């Protein structure tokens, strides 16, 4: 899809090559029929009550042709009497026409002109030309190729769109491999995603939520095959139509779809030294009905991690030094299976239904050797073997209805039921100094997160350049967490300790929301989009042991304003919004996770939401073959959900990390991106993320009193990528990324690097391909060095990631499809309202924790 920026630059260049007469109307592709400017003559022509409407699409891709030119000619005189330009969806309308005989000329750079003749209008008539298909123009093929290279990044008034469907190295990978290459996003080696340094984001899949995303973003992304991703939308300034959740913004992953007639089957496979995958996706469409059936499975293995931990803590007047080393490896099986159905009830009505099931089986084994020194003397030495299981099954089912009355006027009803059954257990064997088994520990944690959503939306145009949207939404959510901490000797039954290490949390969260949004676009390409949303949250939270937790209901009013303007090829964007961040399942879960007894995590079910004000200014411009984007942003968060660590009162030398609403976070920075179409075959990208952050919270001092602490500093990361296509179906791609250390409230999280290179060969008219990709092939390991400090403890943690990898991929397409103009399908529910940080941890400044175990 082409954007305003690329169109403006390209049309200016094409216009400079045309004759003066042709340059008066370059969007007509230089046609000799277009010397008269449509609209100019039309402004002086008589006004009537007839109308002509329609939409324009690319005949080869079934995509809308944005800003195509539509000229209306008097059939008898051949003079242009009126004209207009299609919108971003390819739709157009010629209004206030007098009765008579006409012909319409549709044109756009890179496409052949198309004329529709013998049109007769009567007073009051609305003539619908339907879907008009434009075919590519061989004459302007070279220019279209250049634009396609530049359109890796698209700018819209409230978001940035990354087109991922040409990624070679992604074959055999998952969504994290794609997100690493998206401007403004950071993905660490565990798959945790940050947007502008904040992990307080919402991830949608095809505009839909999923309960598995609510519990773990990183695990959810591992279930999405990379080669099935079409685009990634980074919504930094969400409009009022979106849920108010996600203080950092929203990431919307759009997977590949089609509206072709016929039957096809795509087979994608890959095998490597650290992972393998197999994906089968089929589509069948006949007439008004369409079916999709797909399955994806991925295995991970040979993932090795080594850790070194030194930490000092003070408790009860005793200083304890912990020295720990660990050797671990992890493996996992991830799958996603989907069945979809859509049916055109009528020309302007459709219904869509689908069910998706995701499964995760992740296992992590680790051997820990721990030495404890009390006041400088060795107190104990233990060897601990831990086997942790992270299992889940997720089902999402939806039914959606859409009624389109006329272009841009539509009403929809959407429903969604989602359930995630999550098991997070570990078993530990403890060995004494002689090597004999001395005891066993077991943590059982069963979680169920289910929700039902009902949503309705209506939008209608006001004149040609205004759009009004409003709607309502209700979410009914229930979270249950049942946890037990069990102990046993070398043999015998497991029992609980006397300190109540078992319990159950029941958390009901119901949300009622309403919104209205208004978009106004001027003839000079000014776009203003403003709106307001109100959400009221009803909470009933209790534990089996303590009863009601007393978490009160709350309401929030969320305004948003976005504006954009293109001036001589330069697009300026300005945005402001307020966001709410509700605590997610892992922040609420009171399970006492001590898989590593020296690094313990504990949720807080009494957490309240945090509020964030965001402002941004963006500038984009195409200079020759280079597209440049710079965004400057500021973010202020109060009542922030902050991760806080402190020494344990009951376990010597242990550090316990939990979450509290005690923080304030300020972040100011910039995201820079440049995309260079070096040739029609080679594309190069550069990006840089840099921001200053200041974090304020509370910590306990040596005297036991709480005091305010502050930490601040710069966070810098960046990278580059290159895509190249050659003759005979050959292609190559390279990518590299380096992330510097990140500021946390009580220290700094270490940096890391990542790079990959791949080649691909296509066969049989692109119906099959063979690829080879390598990751981090020059490095044996990466070291993530993290330091945490407070008056009561200090921690230095080194995590060594061994992730050198290579994989071979193969794809095959079976079946024959014919092109059919797409109909607009029913919209789906977007639940953007639950906080998730990827690993189940929320870090100060949005950075992942230093080697701390996940709940």
Secondary structure by P-SEA (a helix, b strand, c coil): cccaaaaaaaaaaaaaaccccccccccccccccccccccccccccccccccccbbbbcccccccccbbbbbbbccccccccccccccccccccccccccccbbbbbbcccccbbbbccccccccbbbbccbbbbbbbccaaaaaaaaaaaccccccccbbbbbcccccccccccaaaaaaacccccccccbbbbccccccbbbbccccccccccccaaaaaaacccccccbbbbccccccccccccccbbbbbbcccccccccbbbbbbcccccccbbbbbbbbbcccbbbbbbbbbbbbccbbbbbbbbbbbbcccbbbbbbbbbcccccccccccbbbbbbccccccccccbbbbbbbbbbbbbbbbbbbbccccccccbbbbbbbbbbbbbbbbbbbbbbbcccccccbbbbbbbbbbbbbbbbbbbbcccccccbbbbbbbbbbbbbbbbbbbbbbbccccbbbbbccbbbbbbbbbbbbbbbbccccbbbbccccccbbbbbbbbbbbcbbbbbbbcccbbbbbbbbbbbbbbbbbbcccccccccccbbbbbbbbbbbbbcccbbbbbbcbbbbbcccccccccccccccccbbbbbbccbbbbbbbbbbbbbbbbcccbbbbbbbbbbbbcccbbbbbbbbcccccbbbbbccccbbbbbbbbbbbbbbcccccbbbbbbbbbbbbbbbbcccccccbbbbbbbbbbbbbccbbbbbbbccccbbbbbbbbbcccccccbbbbbbcccccbbbbbccccccccccccccccccbbbbbbbbbcccbbbbbbbbbbccccbbbbbbbbbbbbbccccccbbbbbccccccccccccccccccccccccc
